[in-house]
Amino acid sequence: MPEELSVIETSDEVVYSAYRARRRDSRKGENGRVLVVGGSYLYHGAPLLSALGASKVGVDLVYLAVPKVISTPIRAYSPTFIVLPLPDSKLTVGCVNKLLKWLPEVDAAVIGPGLGKQKVDGAQKLVRELAFKGVKVVLDADALRSEVTQEVSGRLSVLTPHQGEFKRIFNKDLEQELEKRALTLKEAASQSKTTILLKGAVDVISDGSKVAFNKTGTPAMTVGGTGDVLAGVVAAFLALGAEPFAAAAAGAYINGLAGELAAQELGLHISAIDVAEKIPYVLKRFDRVR
C-alpha cells in the first residue's frame, strides 16, 4: 500500500464513535430529526427507503418531503413519518420556497433519492439554504451533480455516490485496484471539502484526510434500494451528533451488517426493506443510556 495512504477498516469502534448514548431524561426531538427530500411521479420508493433507514437507527422524528402525487401511498405505508406534500412533481424553486416555510428545525437531511433527471436549480437552493442553517446534508442519487455538490463544500456533508455518479461529479475514472481507488477518492474529498462514501463491493470513505474501507455486506445487496437505506442511516448518525466521516463509516458498516443478517435468513432473495428492518437488531448491542 502506498506510504501516503493510511487506511482504517470499519469495525464496532466506528459505531461507538458515531452512536451517542441517550440521556435518560431526554425528550422528543433531542435524539435526532431527519428530513428526506426526494421522489417523483416514477420513483416513490427511494425516499421512503431513506426514511426507513433513518427511523430504524432510532432518530426521534423523520420528515418526508415528496411530490403530492405520491404522498398518499407513502402516508399509507407508515404513520411514523411526517409527510410534507410538495405541490409540483419535480423539485422546483417554488417547491423549495414552500418547503423552507413549512419545515421545522431539523438536524440532518437526505436530498436526492428518487428525484429523477430534472433541472438542478431547486436542489441547489434547498441544499444551500439547509447548509447555511447548519443542517448536516447527505447528497444521494439525482442530487449528486457538481452544481449541487459545490453548495456543500466546506460544510458538514456526505456524498454517497457509486462509481458512475462519482465520475459524473468529478470527471475522474476510478481504478479497480482498491488502494488506487482510495487515493483518487481522498483527493476528490480534499478538493471538494466534503466527505465521500463511495459505494461498492468494498465501500471507500474519505474526508480528504482519513480513509476507511468497509467490507461488510453481501452480494444479495445489489437489489435496488439498499443505497437509499444507507443514505438514511448516514443522515441518522449525523442527526445524532456524529461528524461526517464517522457517520459515513458507521453507516456503511451497520448497513452492511443489516444486509448480512437479512441474507442469513432469506439468502439471495432480500429486499431493501428487509435490510432496513434488520438495522435495530444490529444496533441494539450498541445502545447506551446515561
C-alpha positions as a Markdown table, in Angstrom:
| # | Residue | x | y | z |
|---|---|---|---|---|
| 1 | Met | 0.0 | 0.0 | 0.0 |
| 2 | Pro | 1.4 | 3.5 | -0.8 |
| 3 | Glu | 3.0 | 5.2 | 2.1 |
| 4 | Glu | 0.8 | 8.3 | 1.8 |
| 5 | Leu | -2.4 | 6.2 | 2.2 |
| 6 | Ser | -3.2 | 5.3 | 5.8 |
| 7 | Val | -6.5 | 3.2 | 6.0 |
| 8 | Ile | -8.7 | 2.0 | 8.8 |
| 9 | Glu | -11.2 | -0.7 | 8.4 |
| 10 | Thr | -14.7 | -0.2 | 9.8 |
| 11 | Ser | -15.5 | -2.0 | 13.0 |
| 12 | Asp | -17.5 | -1.8 | 16.1 |
| 13 | Glu | -15.3 | 1.1 | 17.2 |
| 14 | Val | -16.5 | 3.4 | 14.4 |
| 15 | Val | -20.1 | 2.8 | 15.6 |
| 16 | Tyr | -19.2 | 3.6 | 19.2 |
| 17 | Ser | -17.7 | 6.9 | 18.0 |
| 18 | Ala | -20.8 | 7.8 | 16.0 |
| 19 | Tyr | -23.7 | 6.5 | 18.1 |
| 20 | Arg | -24.0 | 8.5 | 21.2 |
| 21 | Ala | -25.6 | 7.4 | 24.5 |
| 22 | Arg | -29.1 | 8.6 | 25.1 |
| 23 | Arg | -29.9 | 10.7 | 28.1 |
| 24 | Arg | -32.4 | 9.0 | 30.4 |
| 25 | Asp | -34.5 | 12.2 | 30.7 |
| 26 | Ser | -34.3 | 13.2 | 27.1 |
| 27 | Arg | -37.4 | 14.5 | 25.3 |
| 28 | Lys | -38.8 | 14.1 | 21.8 |
| 29 | Gly | -36.6 | 15.8 | 19.2 |
| 30 | Glu | -33.4 | 15.6 | 21.3 |
| 31 | Asn | -32.4 | 12.3 | 19.7 |
| 32 | Gly | -32.3 | 13.4 | 16.1 |
| 33 | Arg | -34.6 | 15.0 | 13.5 |
| 34 | Val | -34.1 | 14.0 | 9.9 |
| 35 | Leu | -35.5 | 15.4 | 6.7 |
| 36 | Val | -35.7 | 13.3 | 3.5 |
| 37 | Val | -36.4 | 15.2 | 0.2 |
| 38 | Gly | -36.9 | 13.2 | -3.0 |
| 39 | Gly | -39.3 | 11.1 | -5.0 |
| 40 | Ser | -41.1 | 11.8 | -8.3 |
| 41 | Tyr | -44.1 | 10.5 | -10.3 |
| 42 | Leu | -42.0 | 7.5 | -11.3 |
| 43 | Tyr | -39.9 | 6.8 | -8.2 |
| 44 | His | -41.9 | 6.8 | -4.9 |
| 45 | Gly | -39.9 | 4.0 | -3.1 |
| 46 | Ala | -36.5 | 5.7 | -2.9 |
| 47 | Pro | -37.3 | 8.5 | -0.4 |
| 48 | Leu | -39.4 | 6.1 | 1.6 |
| 49 | Leu | -36.5 | 3.7 | 1.9 |
| 50 | Ser | -34.2 | 6.5 | 3.1 |
| 51 | Ala | -36.8 | 7.5 | 5.7 |
| 52 | Leu | -36.9 | 3.9 | 6.9 |
| 53 | Gly | -33.2 | 3.7 | 7.2 |
| 54 | Ala | -33.1 | 6.8 | 9.4 |
| 55 | Ser | -36.1 | 5.8 | 11.5 |
| 56 | Lys | -34.6 | 2.3 | 12.2 |
| 57 | Val | -31.4 | 3.8 | 13.5 |
| 58 | Gly | -33.7 | 5.4 | 16.1 |
| 59 | Val | -34.0 | 9.1 | 15.5 |
| 60 | Asp | -37.0 | 10.8 | 17.1 |
| 61 | Leu | -38.6 | 12.4 | 14.0 |
| 62 | Val | -38.4 | 11.8 | 10.3 |
| 63 | Tyr | -39.9 | 14.4 | 7.9 |
| 64 | Leu | -40.5 | 13.2 | 4.3 |
| 65 | Ala | -41.0 | 15.8 | 1.6 |
| 66 | Val | -42.3 | 14.3 | -1.6 |
| 67 | Pro | -44.4 | 15.4 | -4.6 |
| 68 | Lys | -48.1 | 15.5 | -3.7 |
| 69 | Val | -48.9 | 12.9 | -6.3 |
| 70 | Ile | -47.1 | 10.2 | -4.3 |
| 71 | Ser | -47.7 | 11.5 | -0.8 |
| 72 | Thr | -50.9 | 9.4 | -0.1 |
| 73 | Pro | -49.3 | 6.0 | -0.7 |
| 74 | Ile | -46.3 | 7.0 | 1.4 |
| 75 | Arg | -48.5 | 8.1 | 4.2 |
| 76 | Ala | -50.4 | 4.9 | 4.0 |
| 77 | Tyr | -47.2 | 2.8 | 4.3 |
| 78 | Ser | -46.4 | 4.1 | 7.8 |
| 79 | Pro | -47.9 | 6.5 | 10.4 |
| 80 | Thr | -44.5 | 7.2 | 11.8 |
| 81 | Phe | -43.3 | 9.6 | 9.1 |
| 82 | Ile | -44.4 | 13.2 | 8.9 |
| 83 | Val | -45.1 | 13.6 | 5.2 |
| 84 | Leu | -44.9 | 17.1 | 3.6 |
| 85 | Pro | -46.6 | 17.1 | 0.2 |
| 86 | Leu | -44.8 | 19.3 | -2.4 |
| 87 | Pro | -47.1 | 20.9 | -5.0 |
| 88 | Asp | -45.0 | 20.1 | -8.1 |
| 89 | Ser | -44.0 | 16.8 | -9.5 |
| 90 | Lys | -40.3 | 18.0 | -9.6 |
| 91 | Leu | -38.2 | 19.8 | -7.0 |
| 92 | Thr | -38.7 | 23.3 | -8.4 |
| 93 | Val | -37.6 | 26.5 | -6.8 |
| 94 | Gly | -41.3 | 27.2 | -5.9 |
| 95 | Cys | -41.5 | 23.8 | -4.1 |
| 96 | Val | -38.3 | 24.6 | -2.2 |
| 97 | Asn | -39.6 | 28.0 | -1.1 |
| 98 | Lys | -42.8 | 26.4 | 0.3 |
| 99 | Leu | -40.8 | 23.6 | 2.0 |
| 100 | Leu | -38.5 | 26.1 | 3.7 |
| 101 | Lys | -41.5 | 28.0 | 5.1 |
| 102 | Trp | -43.2 | 24.8 | 6.4 |
| 103 | Leu | -40.1 | 23.0 | 7.7 |
| 104 | Pro | -39.5 | 22.9 | 11.5 |
| 105 | Glu | -36.0 | 22.6 | 12.8 |
| 106 | Val | -34.0 | 19.5 | 11.7 |
| 107 | Asp | -30.5 | 18.2 | 12.4 |
| 108 | Ala | -29.8 | 16.4 | 9.1 |
| 109 | Ala | -31.2 | 16.0 | 5.6 |
| 110 | Val | -31.1 | 13.5 | 2.8 |
| 111 | Ile | -31.5 | 15.1 | -0.6 |
| 112 | Gly | -31.9 | 13.3 | -3.9 |
| 113 | Pro | -33.3 | 9.7 | -3.7 |
| 114 | Gly | -35.9 | 9.2 | -6.4 |
| 115 | Leu | -35.8 | 12.8 | -7.8 |
| 116 | Gly | -35.1 | 11.5 | -11.3 |
| 117 | Lys | -33.5 | 13.7 | -14.0 |
| 118 | Gln | -34.5 | 17.3 | -13.8 |
| 119 | Lys | -33.2 | 20.9 | -13.5 |
| 120 | Val | -31.0 | 21.3 | -10.5 |
| 121 | Asp | -31.9 | 24.9 | -9.5 |
| 122 | Gly | -34.4 | 23.7 | -6.9 |
| 123 | Ala | -32.0 | 21.2 | -5.3 |
| 124 | Gln | -29.2 | 23.8 | -5.4 |
| 125 | Lys | -31.3 | 26.3 | -3.5 |
| 126 | Leu | -32.5 | 23.8 | -0.9 |
| 127 | Val | -29.1 | 22.4 | -0.2 |
| 128 | Arg | -27.6 | 25.9 | 0.0 |
| 129 | Glu | -30.3 | 27.1 | 2.5 |
| 130 | Leu | -30.1 | 24.0 | 4.6 |
| 131 | Ala | -26.3 | 24.1 | 4.8 |
| 132 | Phe | -26.4 | 27.8 | 5.7 |
| 133 | Lys | -28.6 | 26.9 | 8.6 |
| 134 | Gly | -26.2 | 24.4 | 9.9 |
| 135 | Val | -28.2 | 21.3 | 8.8 |
| 136 | Lys | -25.9 | 18.4 | 8.0 |
| 137 | Val | -26.6 | 17.2 | 4.5 |
| 138 | Val | -26.4 | 13.8 | 2.7 |
| 139 | Leu | -26.5 | 14.1 | -1.1 |
| 140 | Asp | -27.6 | 10.9 | -2.8 |
| 141 | Ala | -28.7 | 9.7 | -6.3 |
| 142 | Asp | -30.0 | 12.5 | -8.5 |
| 143 | Ala | -28.7 | 15.3 | -6.2 |
| 144 | Leu | -25.1 | 14.0 | -7.0 |
| 145 | Arg | -24.3 | 16.6 | -9.6 |
| 146 | Ser | -21.5 | 19.1 | -9.5 |
| 147 | Glu | -23.7 | 22.1 | -9.4 |
| 148 | Val | -25.4 | 20.8 | -6.3 |
| 149 | Thr | -22.4 | 19.2 | -4.5 |
| 150 | Gln | -20.5 | 22.5 | -4.7 |
| 151 | Glu | -23.1 | 24.0 | -2.4 |
| 152 | Val | -21.9 | 21.8 | 0.5 |
| 153 | Ser | -18.2 | 22.4 | 0.0 |
| 154 | Gly | -16.7 | 23.1 | 3.4 |
| 155 | Arg | -20.0 | 22.2 | 5.1 |
| 156 | Leu | -20.9 | 19.2 | 7.3 |
| 157 | Ser | -21.9 | 16.9 | 4.4 |
| 158 | Val | -21.6 | 13.4 | 3.0 |
| 159 | Leu | -21.8 | 12.4 | -0.7 |
| 160 | Thr | -22.9 | 8.8 | -1.3 |
| 161 | Pro | -22.0 | 8.1 | -5.0 |
| 162 | His | -21.5 | 4.8 | -6.8 |
| 163 | Gln | -18.7 | 4.7 | -9.4 |
| 164 | Gly | -20.8 | 6.2 | -12.2 |
| 165 | Glu | -22.0 | 9.0 | -10.0 |
| 166 | Phe | -18.5 | 9.7 | -8.9 |
| 167 | Lys | -17.4 | 10.1 | -12.5 |
| 168 | Arg | -20.3 | 12.4 | -13.2 |
| 169 | Ile | -19.4 | 14.7 | -10.3 |
| 170 | Phe | -15.6 | 14.8 | -10.5 |
| 171 | Asn | -14.9 | 13.6 | -14.1 |
| 172 | Lys | -12.4 | 11.1 | -12.8 |
| 173 | Asp | -12.2 | 7.4 | -13.5 |
| 174 | Leu | -11.7 | 5.0 | -10.6 |
| 175 | Glu | -9.1 | 2.2 | -10.7 |
| 176 | Gln | -10.2 | -1.3 | -9.9 |
| 177 | Glu | -7.3 | -1.7 | -7.5 |
| 178 | Leu | -8.6 | -0.7 | -4.1 |
| 179 | Glu | -5.7 | 1.3 | -2.9 |
| 180 | Lys | -5.5 | 3.4 | -6.1 |
| 181 | Arg | -9.3 | 3.9 | -5.9 |
| 182 | Ala | -8.9 | 5.2 | -2.4 |
| 183 | Leu | -6.2 | 7.6 | -3.4 |
| 184 | Thr | -8.4 | 9.1 | -6.1 |
| 185 | Leu | -11.3 | 9.4 | -3.6 |
| 186 | Lys | -9.2 | 11.0 | -1.0 |
| 187 | Glu | -8.0 | 13.6 | -3.5 |
| 188 | Ala | -11.6 | 14.3 | -4.6 |
| 189 | Ala | -12.8 | 14.7 | -1.0 |
| 190 | Ser | -9.9 | 17.1 | -0.2 |
| 191 | Gln | -10.6 | 19.2 | -3.2 |
| 192 | Ser | -14.4 | 19.3 | -2.7 |
| 193 | Lys | -14.1 | 19.8 | 1.0 |
| 194 | Thr | -16.7 | 17.1 | 1.6 |
| 195 | Thr | -16.8 | 13.5 | 3.0 |
| 196 | Ile | -17.4 | 10.9 | 0.3 |
| 197 | Leu | -18.8 | 7.4 | 0.8 |
| 198 | Leu | -18.1 | 5.5 | -2.4 |
| 199 | Lys | -20.4 | 2.5 | -2.6 |
| 200 | Gly | -19.1 | -0.8 | -3.9 |
| 201 | Ala | -18.3 | -4.4 | -3.0 |
| 202 | Val | -15.9 | -2.6 | -0.6 |
| 203 | Asp | -17.1 | 0.8 | 0.4 |
| 204 | Val | -14.4 | 3.5 | 0.5 |
| 205 | Ile | -14.9 | 6.5 | 2.8 |
| 206 | Ser | -12.7 | 9.6 | 2.9 |
| 207 | Asp | -12.9 | 13.2 | 4.2 |
| 208 | Gly | -9.7 | 14.2 | 2.4 |
| 209 | Ser | -7.6 | 13.3 | 5.4 |
| 210 | Lys | -8.8 | 10.0 | 6.7 |
| 211 | Val | -9.7 | 6.9 | 4.7 |
| 212 | Ala | -11.7 | 3.9 | 5.7 |
| 213 | Phe | -12.6 | 0.6 | 3.9 |
| 214 | Asn | -15.9 | -1.1 | 4.8 |
| 215 | Lys | -16.1 | -4.8 | 3.9 |
| 216 | Thr | -19.5 | -5.6 | 5.5 |
| 217 | Gly | -22.3 | -6.5 | 3.2 |
| 218 | Thr | -23.3 | -9.3 | 0.8 |
| 219 | Pro | -23.9 | -9.8 | -2.9 |
| 220 | Ala | -27.6 | -10.0 | -2.1 |
| 221 | Met | -27.5 | -6.2 | -1.5 |
| 222 | Thr | -27.2 | -5.5 | -5.2 |
| 223 | Val | -31.0 | -5.3 | -5.1 |
| 224 | Gly | -32.4 | -1.8 | -5.7 |
| 225 | Gly | -32.9 | 0.5 | -2.7 |
| 226 | Thr | -30.2 | -0.6 | -0.4 |
| 227 | Gly | -28.3 | 2.6 | -1.2 |
| 228 | Asp | -31.3 | 4.7 | -0.3 |
| 229 | Val | -31.5 | 2.9 | 3.1 |
| 230 | Leu | -27.8 | 3.7 | 3.5 |
| 231 | Ala | -28.3 | 7.4 | 2.9 |
| 232 | Gly | -30.9 | 7.5 | 5.6 |
| 233 | Val | -28.7 | 5.6 | 8.0 |
| 234 | Val | -25.8 | 8.1 | 7.5 |
| 235 | Ala | -28.2 | 11.0 | 8.0 |
| 236 | Ala | -29.4 | 9.5 | 11.2 |
| 237 | Phe | -25.9 | 9.3 | 12.6 |
| 238 | Leu | -25.3 | 12.9 | 11.6 |
| 239 | Ala | -28.5 | 13.9 | 13.3 |
| 240 | Leu | -27.3 | 12.1 | 16.5 |
| 241 | Gly | -24.2 | 14.3 | 16.5 |
| 242 | Ala | -21.6 | 12.4 | 14.6 |
| 243 | Glu | -19.1 | 14.1 | 12.4 |
| 244 | Pro | -19.4 | 13.3 | 8.7 |
| 245 | Phe | -16.5 | 10.8 | 8.4 |
| 246 | Ala | -17.7 | 8.9 | 11.5 |
| 247 | Ala | -21.3 | 9.0 | 10.3 |
| 248 | Ala | -20.4 | 7.7 | 6.8 |
| 249 | Ala | -18.1 | 4.9 | 8.2 |
| 250 | Ala | -20.6 | 3.8 | 10.8 |
| 251 | Gly | -23.5 | 4.0 | 8.4 |
| 252 | Ala | -21.7 | 1.8 | 5.8 |
| 253 | Tyr | -20.7 | -0.7 | 8.5 |
| 254 | Ile | -24.2 | -1.0 | 10.0 |
| 255 | Asn | -26.0 | -1.1 | 6.7 |
| 256 | Gly | -23.7 | -3.9 | 5.5 |
| 257 | Leu | -24.2 | -5.9 | 8.7 |
| 258 | Ala | -28.0 | -5.5 | 8.4 |
| 259 | Gly | -27.8 | -6.8 | 4.8 |
| 260 | Glu | -25.7 | -9.8 | 6.0 |
| 261 | Leu | -28.3 | -10.6 | 8.7 |
| 262 | Ala | -31.2 | -10.4 | 6.2 |
| 263 | Ala | -29.3 | -12.7 | 3.9 |
| 264 | Gln | -28.7 | -15.2 | 6.6 |
| 265 | Glu | -32.5 | -15.6 | 6.8 |
| 266 | Leu | -33.5 | -15.2 | 3.2 |
| 267 | Gly | -30.5 | -15.9 | 1.1 |
| 268 | Leu | -30.2 | -14.1 | -2.2 |
| 269 | His | -33.8 | -13.0 | -2.0 |
| 270 | Ile | -33.8 | -10.0 | 0.2 |
| 271 | Ser | -35.3 | -6.6 | -0.5 |
| 272 | Ala | -34.1 | -3.1 | 0.7 |
| 273 | Ile | -37.0 | -3.2 | 3.2 |
| 274 | Asp | -35.5 | -6.4 | 4.7 |
| 275 | Val | -32.2 | -4.6 | 5.1 |
| 276 | Ala | -33.9 | -1.7 | 6.9 |
| 277 | Glu | -35.8 | -4.0 | 9.2 |
| 278 | Lys | -32.6 | -5.6 | 10.4 |
| 279 | Ile | -30.9 | -2.4 | 11.5 |
| 280 | Pro | -32.4 | -2.3 | 15.0 |
| 281 | Tyr | -31.2 | -5.9 | 15.6 |
| 282 | Val | -27.6 | -4.9 | 14.6 |
| 283 | Leu | -27.6 | -1.6 | 16.5 |
| 284 | Lys | -29.2 | -2.9 | 19.7 |
| 285 | Arg | -25.9 | -4.1 | 21.2 |
| 286 | Phe | -24.6 | -0.5 | 20.9 |
| 287 | Asp | -27.4 | 1.1 | 22.8 |
| 288 | Arg | -26.4 | 3.0 | 25.9 |
| 289 | Val | -28.4 | 5.1 | 28.3 |
| 290 | Arg | -26.8 | 7.7 | 30.6 |
